[in-house]
Amino acid sequence: MDKITLVSPLDMHLHLRDGEMLQNVAHFSAKNFSAAVVMPNLNPPICSVKEALAYKQRILEATKGSDFVPLMTLYLTESLNKEELSEAKKQGVFILKLYPKGATTNSESGVSEILNPKILEILAIAQDLEMILSIHGESNGFVLEREREFCPVFETLAKTFPKLRIIFEHLSDSRSLDLIEKYDNLFATLTLHHLTLSLDDVAGGALNPHLFCKPILKTKKDQKALLEIALSGHQKFSFGSDSAPHLQSAKETSRGAAGIFSAPILLPSLVELFEKHNALENLSKFISQNAQKIYKITPLLKEITLTKKPFKIPPIYSGVVPMRAGEIISWSFE
């Protein structure tokens, strides 16, 4: 095969930032995806419908001329109430994002006690409104055990709110996979970097700060297990890049920012990956069809054609170092 056309690709976990960074990176996603779930962890975070709609307008202005739909999210805080959530759903903002306090970039306003009465009250309202709860599922424990330690919270929420669709964002630990199978209302997104990289790539040789992310890359065993799930086209898993741009200077300081910028290379890399493992027939499930069913959305028809032609990834884009910088991918955009 020397050409492939992808129909309405979806990115169900994306960071676009704001201001100059938004202007510099949004076009990569807008050009190649029909829609994307945009994370609300700006500084300050997007905590109200008014803020979400204003941010959406800024994204649309930054991506003017493209048929791209930003799916907006609300940062879950105890200040949310039934009136705000009802207005959100009315305005098409149907996803709540839960950040445990201090777990990742701009999560200082996150929830410190997730199972407290106020948060549970908010989630009960979200369930009644048929909204979606997306969770950055990590504790504040030992870095390689944070996802595992958070799993009981997922279990409690899945059992307490059986009709609430809950998304286990950027699942990274193979021990979490059984949990997705166990509960009908639990689903997960998987990133390109967790499918193709391990902790060895971050710190096995010279330290590579551009591959530092949260949740941190895990073992080769975890990587292999997640890749097998993605390649199978499993209906409970969809693609979410977690592409998270930071300036090179922010990544290479002693307090290196967490996040991997993958937006420019996502589709060529995924085609290359699925072709390598003889699983191209399942790629559309992973990058579009599964998400349509899980999130109950009908994206705009958008066809992206790639050809079997080498593409050398630039070392930097507008001050941001991309994943696989300087490498050659075997597929290119037509």
BELHUGI-V547441 format. One record per residue. N is the residue number from 0. RES is the residue in three letters. PSI is psi in degrees with one decimal (* if undefined). D_CENTER is the distance of its C-alpha to the mean C-alpha in Angstrom with 2 decimals. Layout:
N	RES	PSI	D_CENTER
N	RES	PSI	D_CENTER
This chain:
0	MET	129.6	29.15
1	ASP	4.9	28.96
2	LYS	144.4	26.84
3	ILE	140.6	23.94
4	THR	122.6	22.71
5	LEU	132.8	19.26
6	VAL	120.2	19.37
7	SER	60.1	16.82
8	PRO	145.1	13.62
9	LEU	137.3	10.46
10	ASP	109.4	6.92
11	MET	16.1	5.31
12	HIS	103.8	2.32
13	LEU	138.7	4.94
14	HIS	122.4	7.72
15	LEU	-8.4	11.11
16	ARG	-151.8	13.46
17	ASP	175.6	16.92
18	GLY	-136.2	20.41
19	GLU	-38.5	21.23
20	MET	-42.8	17.83
21	LEU	-45.8	16.45
22	GLN	-32.8	19.47
23	ASN	-27.4	18.91
24	VAL	-21.4	15.34
25	ALA	-33.5	14.61
26	HIS	-26.1	16.95
27	PHE	-43.6	15.07
28	SER	-40.2	12.38
29	ALA	-35.4	15.17
30	LYS	-33.5	17.46
31	ASN	-9.0	15.46
32	PHE	147.3	13.34
33	SER	-37.8	14.98
34	ALA	163.5	12.33
35	ALA	145.0	8.83
36	VAL	116.2	7.42
37	VAL	126.5	8.25
38	MET	148.0	7.95
39	PRO	9.2	11.61
40	ASN	57.6	12.35
41	LEU	-178.0	14.90
42	ASN	99.2	18.33
43	PRO	161.7	19.68
44	PRO	163.3	16.75
45	ILE	98.6	16.54
46	CYS	-4.3	18.57
47	SER	162.9	20.67
48	VAL	-42.7	20.83
49	LYS	-44.7	22.90
50	GLU	-38.2	20.43
51	ALA	-42.5	17.55
52	LEU	-34.8	19.93
53	ALA	-41.1	21.17
54	TYR	-41.2	17.79
55	LYS	-42.4	17.19
56	GLN	-38.9	20.60
57	ARG	-37.1	19.91
58	ILE	-43.8	16.94
59	LEU	-36.6	19.31
60	GLU	-36.8	21.99
61	ALA	-20.6	19.98
62	THR	24.0	19.16
63	LYS	135.6	22.63
64	GLY	-6.9	24.03
65	SER	148.8	20.91
66	ASP	76.1	20.15
67	PHE	134.0	16.57
68	VAL	113.4	15.38
69	PRO	122.8	12.95
70	LEU	110.5	11.99
71	MET	153.8	12.66
72	THR	156.8	11.98
73	LEU	135.3	14.56
74	TYR	119.5	14.51
75	LEU	118.3	16.47
76	THR	167.9	19.86
77	GLU	-7.8	23.29
78	SER	-13.3	24.51
79	LEU	148.2	22.94
80	ASN	-179.9	25.58
81	LYS	-40.6	26.48
82	GLU	-46.1	27.59
83	GLU	-41.4	24.40
84	LEU	-38.3	22.19
85	SER	-41.1	24.62
86	GLU	-37.8	24.52
87	ALA	-50.0	20.73
88	LYS	-40.6	20.87
89	LYS	-35.4	23.80
90	GLN	5.8	21.98
91	GLY	11.2	19.04
92	VAL	98.0	16.66
93	PHE	11.5	15.93
94	ILE	127.9	12.81
95	LEU	139.0	13.44
96	LYS	121.3	11.11
97	LEU	120.0	13.01
98	TYR	119.9	13.12
99	PRO	137.1	16.02
100	LYS	124.7	18.31
101	GLY	8.8	18.09
102	ALA	-26.4	15.26
103	THR	-167.8	13.18
104	THR	130.2	13.44
105	ASN	45.3	15.24
106	SER	16.1	15.32
107	GLU	-24.0	19.12
108	SER	8.8	19.31
109	GLY	-176.1	17.38
110	VAL	125.7	19.26
111	SER	-31.2	21.84
112	GLU	96.6	23.21
113	ILE	-35.8	20.75
114	LEU	27.2	23.50
115	ASN	158.3	25.92
116	PRO	-38.9	27.81
117	LYS	-44.6	26.32
118	ILE	-41.9	22.66
119	LEU	-35.5	23.92
120	GLU	-43.6	25.85
121	ILE	-41.7	22.89
122	LEU	-32.2	20.96
123	ALA	-40.5	24.15
124	ILE	-43.8	24.23
125	ALA	-39.8	20.63
126	GLN	-45.0	21.68
127	ASP	-32.7	24.80
128	LEU	-0.3	23.00
129	GLU	41.8	20.68
130	MET	178.4	17.55
131	ILE	140.3	14.23
132	LEU	115.9	13.22
133	SER	134.4	9.67
134	ILE	131.7	10.34
135	HIS	99.6	9.61
136	GLY	80.6	12.34
137	GLU	144.6	14.60
138	SER	-172.3	18.24
139	ASN	25.5	20.10
140	GLY	-156.2	22.08
141	PHE	134.3	22.52
142	VAL	-36.4	19.40
143	LEU	-8.6	19.42
144	GLU	0.9	20.16
145	ARG	-42.4	17.82
146	GLU	-43.2	15.51
147	ARG	-42.0	18.74
148	GLU	-23.4	20.45
149	PHE	-16.1	17.94
150	CYS	-38.7	18.31
151	PRO	-28.7	21.47
152	VAL	-43.6	19.70
153	PHE	-44.5	17.52
154	GLU	-46.3	20.87
155	THR	-45.6	22.70
156	LEU	-39.8	20.34
157	ALA	-38.5	20.22
158	LYS	-35.9	24.01
159	THR	-35.0	24.70
160	PHE	73.4	22.73
161	PRO	-17.9	23.09
162	LYS	2.0	22.36
163	LEU	120.9	19.15
164	ARG	122.8	16.06
165	ILE	128.7	13.81
166	ILE	120.9	10.24
167	PHE	95.5	9.93
168	GLU	145.5	6.37
169	HIS	56.5	6.00
170	LEU	131.9	9.68
171	SER	-11.3	11.81
172	ASP	123.6	15.37
173	SER	-22.9	17.45
174	ARG	-13.1	19.39
175	SER	-15.6	16.66
176	LEU	-40.2	16.92
177	ASP	-29.9	20.18
178	LEU	-39.2	18.86
179	ILE	-38.2	16.70
180	GLU	-28.4	19.95
181	LYS	-32.3	22.05
182	TYR	130.1	20.87
183	ASP	-28.0	20.75
184	ASN	9.6	18.37
185	LEU	133.7	15.66
186	PHE	173.8	12.76
187	ALA	153.0	9.72
188	THR	151.3	6.57
189	LEU	140.4	7.37
190	THR	159.6	6.72
191	LEU	-40.9	9.81
192	HIS	-34.1	11.01
193	HIS	-18.7	11.30
194	LEU	-23.4	13.07
195	THR	-8.5	15.42
196	LEU	162.3	16.15
197	SER	177.8	17.73
198	LEU	-26.2	19.17
199	ASP	-36.0	22.14
200	ASP	-23.2	20.38
201	VAL	-46.2	19.81
202	ALA	10.8	23.22
203	GLY	-26.8	25.31
204	GLY	-124.0	27.31
205	ALA	140.5	27.11
206	LEU	129.1	24.31
207	ASN	95.5	21.38
208	PRO	-20.3	19.63
209	HIS	-7.9	17.22
210	LEU	10.7	15.57
211	PHE	125.2	15.49
212	CYS	169.6	12.17
213	LYS	128.0	11.35
214	PRO	145.1	11.34
215	ILE	150.1	13.95
216	LEU	141.2	14.51
217	LYS	-150.1	16.94
218	THR	167.6	20.01
219	LYS	-31.5	20.82
220	LYS	-43.5	21.47
221	ASP	-46.6	17.96
222	GLN	-46.8	16.64
223	LYS	-42.4	19.22
224	ALA	-41.7	18.53
225	LEU	-39.6	14.81
226	LEU	-41.7	15.92
227	GLU	-39.3	18.65
228	ILE	-46.0	16.52
229	ALA	-45.4	14.38
230	LEU	-27.0	17.69
231	SER	-16.8	19.37
232	GLY	20.7	17.31
233	HIS	130.4	17.26
234	GLN	-15.7	16.88
235	LYS	2.4	14.80
236	PHE	133.9	11.83
237	SER	167.4	9.58
238	PHE	130.1	7.44
239	GLY	114.4	3.71
240	SER	-33.7	4.65
241	ASP	30.5	3.60
242	SER	124.1	6.97
243	ALA	92.9	9.02
244	PRO	137.3	12.65
245	HIS	145.1	15.65
246	LEU	148.0	19.24
247	GLN	-39.6	21.01
248	SER	-34.8	23.34
249	ALA	-28.1	20.75
250	LYS	-29.9	19.43
251	GLU	9.1	23.00
252	THR	174.6	24.68
253	SER	-18.1	25.69
254	ARG	51.8	22.89
255	GLY	128.9	20.19
256	ALA	146.4	16.93
257	ALA	126.0	13.83
258	GLY	141.6	11.12
259	ILE	127.4	11.10
260	PHE	107.8	11.58
261	SER	-4.9	11.04
262	ALA	-42.5	11.03
263	PRO	-18.4	14.79
264	ILE	5.5	14.92
265	LEU	-57.5	12.15
266	LEU	-45.7	14.48
267	PRO	-38.8	17.61
268	SER	-38.8	16.13
269	LEU	-40.3	14.86
270	VAL	-45.4	18.29
271	GLU	-43.5	20.03
272	LEU	-48.7	18.37
273	PHE	-34.6	19.13
274	GLU	-43.5	22.54
275	LYS	-34.2	23.38
276	HIS	18.2	23.00
277	ASN	45.4	24.78
278	ALA	24.5	21.98
279	LEU	-26.1	21.50
280	GLU	-17.6	22.66
281	ASN	-1.2	19.46
282	LEU	-41.2	17.00
283	SER	-31.1	17.13
284	LYS	-45.9	16.38
285	PHE	-39.9	13.16
286	ILE	2.2	11.89
287	SER	-60.3	13.66
288	GLN	-42.8	16.20
289	ASN	-43.8	14.50
290	ALA	-37.7	11.98
291	GLN	-39.5	15.11
292	LYS	-43.3	16.86
293	ILE	-45.7	14.41
294	TYR	-5.4	13.61
295	LYS	55.4	17.14
296	ILE	154.7	16.59
297	THR	100.4	18.70
298	PRO	161.9	17.20
299	LEU	143.9	19.64
300	LEU	123.1	21.28
301	LYS	123.5	20.18
302	GLU	125.7	21.38
303	ILE	119.8	20.20
304	THR	133.0	22.80
305	LEU	149.9	22.60
306	THR	154.9	25.72
307	LYS	82.1	26.71
308	LYS	130.2	27.51
309	PRO	141.2	26.60
310	PHE	120.4	24.33
311	LYS	122.4	24.59
312	ILE	127.6	21.57
313	PRO	153.8	22.92
314	PRO	-20.4	23.11
315	ILE	146.1	21.64
316	TYR	112.6	20.31
317	SER	45.2	21.74
318	GLY	2.6	21.83
319	VAL	126.0	18.40
320	VAL	123.8	18.57
321	PRO	162.6	16.14
322	MET	139.2	15.11
323	ARG	29.4	18.27
324	ALA	129.6	20.40
325	GLY	-8.4	23.83
326	GLU	167.0	23.14
327	ILE	126.2	24.14
328	ILE	144.6	22.02
329	SER	-7.4	24.28
330	TRP	148.9	22.69
331	SER	160.0	22.70
332	PHE	143.0	22.09
333	GLU	*	25.38
